[in-house]
């Protein structure tokens, strides 16, 4: 069965969380919060989040080719959700305000795969940093 747009968005967030080889509780919490509050998920059955996230983790573990996984996930996103997918991935990747080299490479793969405009990508990244910055 083909992957839905909702599943693709969740897969992107889970892959972003696991791109540095460790998924923190904070990353899992942000994924759950995003699914619960973002309008793009209004028609998603939220009770399926755990199952979809587990499928994403299994897909990553079982695949030796991240490019193939990324092509499948990005191919399931309609063009009108490309910037949304990138924004969600950035939100998860930047949750600790420190991007490791693996996370930067993953975001680059998404930008390239979605053919994101550089200015749009930069705006999304700056917005995420501003929203997640702490006062101290």
Buried (B, 14 or more C-beta within 10 A) or exposed (E): EEBBBBBBBBBBBBBBBBBBEEBEEEBBEBBBEBBEEBEBBEEBEEEBBEEBBEBBBEBBEEEEEBEEBBEBBBEBBEEEBBBBBBBBBBBBBBBEEEBBEEBEEBBEBBBEBBEBEEEBBEEBBEBBEEEBEEEE
